[in-house]
């Protein structure tokens, strides 16, 4: 949905269309953030599975299912949601029950994220497989011509 949002914003800017309601932006951002959570849950859970933690993928996919249900409730599709529209007021689409369910999801998802954090952060196998893997130092930055966040992470200032 984030790409749809960017597309709608560009169309509205090109055609000089002003949003009719501030709620439209709030709802767009709400679903953008749900999409971001959905994608990060998949990334972390699959990474954990690759490293050797099975439980994270089950917790994560349960939360992803909840988000996909929200997609389905607003636009009819789960995986390839087409929700954002140019200059559309979304307030009539959203039901109060959907917003209550999203709030309930946020509370439950927070618990799930804490469980995943505790399982992964304090796991000896997880730490053994990840600590000091791919580590770099300042001499690597210069010899490998690293830039951006890699250089800044080692204290190199922007010039």
GIFEN-V936389 format. One line per field, one symbol per residue. ss: DSSP state (h for helix, s for strand, l for the rest). phi: phi as a letter, one per 30 degrees, with the letter a starting at -180 (. if undefined). burial: 1 if it has 16 or more other C-alpha atoms within 10 Angstrom, else 0. A space follows every 10 residues. Layout:
BEGIN
ss: ???
phi: ???
burial: ???
END
This chain:
BEGIN
ss: lhhhhhhhhh hhhhllllll lhhhhhhhhh hhhhhhhhhh hhhhhhhhhh hlllhhhhhh hhhhhhhhhh hhhhhlllll llllllllll lllllhhhhh hhhhhhhhhh hhhhhhhhhh hllhhhhhhh lllllllhhh hhhllllhhh hhlllllll
phi: .ddddddddd ddddchccdd bddedddede dddddddedd dddddddddd dkcddddddd dddddddddd eddcbjccdc dbcdbdhcdd edddcddddd ddddeedddd ddddddeddd dcdddedddc dicidbbddd eddchdbidd dddcjdddc
burial: 1101100110 0000000000 0001101100 1101101100 1101110100 1010011011 0011011111 1101000100 1011101011 0000000000 0100000010 0110010001 0000010000 0000000100 1000000000 100000000
END
